[in-house]
Amino acid sequence: MNTSRSKELFEKSRRRIPGGVNSPVRAFGSVGRTPLFIDHAKGSRITDVDGNTFLDYVCSWGPGILGHAHPTVIEAVRKACMDGLTYGAPTEKEWKLAELIHEAMGSVEKVRLVSSGTEAVMSAIRVARGYTGRDLILKFKGNYHGHSDGLLVKAGSAALTTAVPDSSGVPASYTQNTLVALYNNPDSVEELMEKYQNQVAAIIVEPVAANMGVVLPEKGFLEFLREITVRYDTLLIFDEVITGFRLGYGGAQEYFHVTPDLTTLGKIVGGGMPMAAYGGRADIMDQVSPVGSVYQAGTLSGNPIATTAGIVTLDILKAHPEYYGELERKTKRLAAAFEERSKKTGEAIWVNQIGSLLSAFFAPGPVRDYDSAANSDTKAYGEYFGRMLEQGIYVAPSQFEAMFVSVAHTDEEIEETCRAICG
């Protein structure tokens, strides 16, 4: 496979961009390769600058649920661009998108539109603190909530502890109000909530973890989080930046029948454009300025081009509820292929799958939390990544990311992928 143009662009980019990329996973460092530079994409496929075309299971890390360059979305965006790219003033489209989000997720009675998932989570945390008058936030080891200072943390030397920064440049004082519990471990939550009772503003969780690879909540775990937050008069925040509109039109909260107080959304809500949102109960969201005293602002929040893409994408998904069953069926077929390979080759492969999300861990399993995910054989994953790429299939360039399936993936393409998996 010729990738000379990608390599040339990577060298040029490294002169002006740290690491040559604008988001670390794109560097392909964990799979021992140089990144592909993409020229264009259509449907289920992406094409790089060297003319290589790949079946794409990254889908821009989730938003490409309809496939790339969906003609209805593209045409609507093209028309919207003719009216101007940004106004810094209210538009009817902001209300329309907010109404669609509320219709899909009844718990989101009021919503603010922002430009990224990181911004959405950062703002939701501020609202939770403003509403409760408390400072502490409880998150889970291995759950990722964007790169804001207070949440970019690890568990430290012990599992149950206040957090220490997971990045240079983050003062320890920024994370002293962040507690870290263990995903799928109610006892770790119970211990922290008892120790810091009347101090925790919110528990924030990825209802399905998707940033240590896909890790599903065990039976009763989300229900437990709802119960304990009610017990301690603490807010429950679902970070649905990935699961929102992907597990189902109503997100993870509809899928698991657990209602949070606040929800953060991203990816699909912008239809491929830079867009995210946070929202929840009206009495909580009314703490946000100009109604309340919690400040949040953004010139590009509710951008008319991004809201156009979001509205059209959600309208299409709303009109086609059958898409979700099709996505589940196709993703289960991919999961079965990994299991077939494991039986055939004797490789230790553990598959976690839900809806259109999947991760194949090169580990004996079960993978139920950060520590078991971290036991994966990343070298074996890198070899798998290379094999798939050589066969024209583009998967996540990291063991600890998800595989995404789109409506555009045909049954024939799924079977082609299964053959490549099985080797």
BAFITI-775956 format. One record per residue (C-alpha): x, y, z. Coordinates in steps of 0.25 Angstrom, whole numbers, padded with zeros to 4 digits, always signed. Layout:
<atoms>
XYZ ...
</atoms>
This chain:
<atoms>
+0000+0000+0000 +0006+0013-0004 +0005+0024+0007 +0016+0033+0003 +0007+0046+0002 +0002+0043+0016 +0016+0042+0021 +0020+0054+0014 +0008+0062+0020 +0011+0056+0034 +0026+0061+0033 +0021+0075+0029 +0010+0075+0040 +0020+0072+0051 +0028+0085+0048 +0016+0093+0051 +0006+0085+0059 +0010+0077+0072 +0012+0063+0068 +0007+0066+0054 -0008+0064+0059 -0019+0072+0066 -0024+0061+0075 -0014+0050+0080 -0020+0037+0076 -0019+0042+0061 -0004+0040+0062 -0005+0025+0061 +0006+0024+0072 +0000+0012+0079 -0001+0004+0067 +0013+0007+0062 +0010+0014+0049 +0009+0028+0043 -0005+0034+0041 -0013+0034+0029 -0017+0047+0024 -0031+0047+0019 -0036+0054+0006 -0050+0051+0005 -0061+0041+0010 -0074+0036+0005 -0084+0026+0011 -0077+0015+0018 -0063+0018+0012 -0052+0028+0014 -0041+0031+0004 -0027+0036+0007 -0018+0046+0000 -0011+0034-0007 -0024+0029-0013 -0025+0017-0003 -0040+0015+0000 -0044+0008+0013 -0057+0003+0020 -0058+0012+0031 -0061+0007+0045 -0057+0020+0052 -0068+0029+0047 -0061+0041+0052 -0062+0034+0066 -0077+0033+0066 -0084+0044+0059 -0084+0037+0045 -0096+0029+0049 -0103+0031+0035 -0090+0030+0028 -0081+0040+0022 -0086+0052+0014 -0101+0048+0015 -0107+0055+0003 -0119+0061+0010 -0110+0066+0021 -0100+0072+0011 -0111+0079+0003 -0117+0085+0015 -0103+0090+0020 -0100+0095+0006 -0112+0104+0006 -0110+0108+0021 -0096+0113+0017 -0102+0122+0006 -0109+0130+0018 -0096+0132+0025 -0087+0124+0034 -0089+0130+0048 -0097+0142+0054 -0094+0142+0069 -0109+0144+0070 -0121+0135+0073 -0127+0127+0061 -0140+0118+0060 -0131+0106+0058 -0126+0106+0072 -0140+0105+0077 -0143+0094+0067 -0131+0086+0071 -0134+0088+0086 -0148+0083+0084 -0143+0070+0076 -0134+0067+0088 -0145+0069+0098 -0154+0060+0090 -0144+0049+0089 -0139+0050+0104 -0151+0055+0113 -0141+0057+0124 -0135+0069+0116 -0145+0079+0119 -0136+0091+0116 -0123+0090+0108 -0111+0099+0104 -0104+0097+0091 -0088+0098+0091 -0077+0094+0082 -0070+0082+0088 -0073+0070+0097 -0062+0076+0107 -0069+0089+0107 -0082+0082+0110 -0077+0074+0122 -0069+0085+0128 -0082+0094+0127 -0091+0083+0133 -0081+0081+0145 -0082+0096+0147 -0097+0096+0147 -0097+0084+0157 -0088+0091+0167 -0096+0104+0165 -0109+0097+0168 -0105+0089+0180 -0095+0099+0186 -0085+0087+0187 -0071+0086+0181 -0068+0071+0180 -0070+0063+0167 -0069+0048+0167 -0065+0041+0154 -0060+0027+0150 -0046+0022+0147 -0045+0020+0132 -0057+0029+0128 -0053+0040+0120 -0061+0054+0120 -0052+0063+0112 -0040+0070+0115 -0044+0081+0124 -0034+0082+0136 -0043+0077+0147 -0047+0064+0140 -0034+0060+0134 -0030+0051+0145 -0026+0037+0149 -0028+0030+0162 -0014+0031+0168 -0007+0021+0177 -0020+0016+0183 -0034+0013+0176 -0042+0022+0186 -0035+0035+0187 -0036+0049+0182 -0031+0050+0169 -0017+0055+0164 -0015+0061+0150 -0013+0052+0138 -0007+0063+0130 +0005+0072+0131 +0000+0087+0133 -0012+0083+0142 -0009+0089+0156 -0012+0079+0167 -0022+0089+0173 -0031+0088+0160 -0034+0073+0163 -0035+0073+0178 -0050+0074+0177 -0050+0062+0168 -0053+0048+0174 -0050+0035+0166 -0058+0022+0168 -0057+0009+0161 -0066+0006+0149 -0076-0005+0152 -0072-0005+0167 -0083+0000+0175 -0075-0002+0188 -0065+0008+0184 -0076+0018+0181 -0083+0015+0194 -0070+0018+0202 -0067+0031+0196 -0081+0036+0197 -0081+0032+0212 -0068+0039+0214 -0072+0052+0207 -0086+0052+0210 -0093+0066+0208 -0081+0070+0200 -0083+0063+0186 -0090+0072+0176 -0091+0061+0165 -0087+0047+0160 -0083+0047+0146 -0082+0034+0138 -0082+0029+0124 -0094+0020+0124 -0086+0011+0115 -0071+0014+0116 -0065+0016+0102 -0052+0022+0105 -0045+0010+0111 -0051+0002+0100 -0066-0001+0101 -0069-0006+0115 -0083-0009+0118 -0090-0005+0132 -0093-0018+0139 -0107-0021+0143 -0112-0011+0154 -0100-0002+0153 -0107+0010+0147 -0119+0008+0155 -0110+0008+0168 -0104+0021+0164 -0118+0027+0162 -0122+0022+0176 -0110+0026+0183 -0110+0040+0177 -0125+0042+0182 -0121+0037+0196 -0110+0047+0197 -0117+0058+0190 -0106+0058+0179 -0108+0060+0164 -0106+0049+0154 -0100+0053+0141 -0100+0044+0129 -0089+0047+0119 -0095+0043+0106 -0086+0049+0097 -0084+0036+0090 -0096+0028+0094 -0106+0039+0091 -0115+0036+0079 -0106+0024+0076 -0111+0013+0086 -0125+0017+0082 -0132+0030+0079 -0133+0033+0093 -0119+0030+0097 -0114+0021+0108 -0124+0026+0118 -0135+0021+0109 -0128+0008+0107 -0126+0005+0121 -0138+0012+0127 -0130+0021+0136 -0133+0036+0137 -0121+0045+0140 -0123+0059+0145 -0113+0065+0135 -0108+0060+0121 -0097+0064+0112 -0098+0061+0097 -0088+0062+0086 -0084+0055+0073 -0097+0051+0066 -0105+0064+0071 -0097+0072+0062 -0098+0063+0050 -0083+0063+0047 -0081+0078+0050 -0075+0083+0063 -0087+0083+0073 -0090+0078+0086 -0100+0081+0097 -0103+0080+0112 -0117+0080+0118 -0126+0074+0129 -0137+0078+0139 -0142+0091+0137 -0140+0096+0151 -0125+0092+0150 -0123+0098+0136 -0130+0111+0141 -0117+0113+0149 -0110+0117+0136 -0108+0132+0132 -0116+0140+0128 -0127+0134+0137 -0117+0129+0148 -0103+0132+0153 -0096+0121+0147 -0088+0127+0135 -0086+0120+0122 -0085+0127+0108 -0080+0124+0094 -0080+0132+0081 -0081+0120+0073 -0091+0113+0082 -0103+0109+0074 -0096+0112+0061 -0106+0112+0049 -0098+0102+0040 -0096+0092+0052 -0111+0093+0056 -0115+0091+0042 -0107+0078+0041 -0112+0073+0055 -0126+0076+0052 -0126+0068+0039 -0118+0057+0045 -0128+0055+0056 -0140+0056+0047 -0135+0045+0039 -0132+0036+0051 -0146+0040+0057 -0152+0036+0044 -0145+0022+0043 -0146+0015+0057 -0143+0002+0049 -0128+0007+0047 -0125+0004+0061 -0129-0011+0060 -0121-0012+0047 -0109-0006+0054 -0110-0015+0065 -0111-0027+0056 -0099-0023+0048 -0090-0020+0060 -0094-0034+0066 -0089-0040+0054 -0075-0033+0055 -0075-0038+0069 -0077-0052+0065 -0066-0051+0055 -0056-0048+0066 -0061-0059+0075 -0059-0068+0063 -0045-0064+0061 -0042-0066+0075 -0047-0081+0074 -0039-0083+0061 -0026-0077+0065 -0026-0079+0080 -0024-0064+0082 -0029-0057+0095 -0040-0048+0090 -0051-0043+0098 -0062-0035+0091 -0071-0025+0098 -0083-0020+0089 -0095-0012+0091 -0104-0005+0080 -0095+0000+0069 -0082+0000+0078 -0072-0011+0079 -0058-0013+0085 -0050-0026+0083 -0040-0026+0094 -0027-0035+0092 -0029-0040+0106 -0035-0053+0112 -0046-0045+0119 -0056-0042+0124 -0053-0027+0122 -0062-0020+0132 -0054-0008+0137 -0041+0000+0134 -0032-0010+0141 -0037-0022+0133 -0037-0013+0120 -0022-0009+0123 -0018-0023+0123 -0020-0024+0108 -0009-0028+0099 -0007-0015+0091 +0004-0021+0082 -0006-0031+0078 -0016-0020+0075 -0006-0013+0067 -0003-0025+0058 -0018-0027+0056 -0019-0012+0052 -0009-0014+0042 -0015-0026+0036 -0028-0020+0035 -0022-0007+0029 -0015-0016+0018 -0029-0022+0015 -0035-0008+0013 -0042-0007+0026 -0040+0005+0035 -0042+0002+0050 -0038+0010+0063 -0023+0013+0063 -0024+0009+0078 -0028-0003+0087 -0036+0006+0096 -0045+0012+0086 -0059+0007+0080 -0062+0002+0067 -0074+0009+0061 -0084+0003+0051 -0092+0013+0042 -0105+0011+0034 -0097+0012+0022 -0090-0001+0024 -0096-0011+0015 -0098-0026+0019 -0088-0029+0008 -0078-0020+0014 -0080-0026+0028 -0077-0040+0023 -0065-0034+0016 -0060-0029+0029 -0064-0042+0036 -0055-0050+0026 -0043-0040+0029 -0045-0042+0044 -0045-0057+0043 -0033-0057+0034 
</atoms>
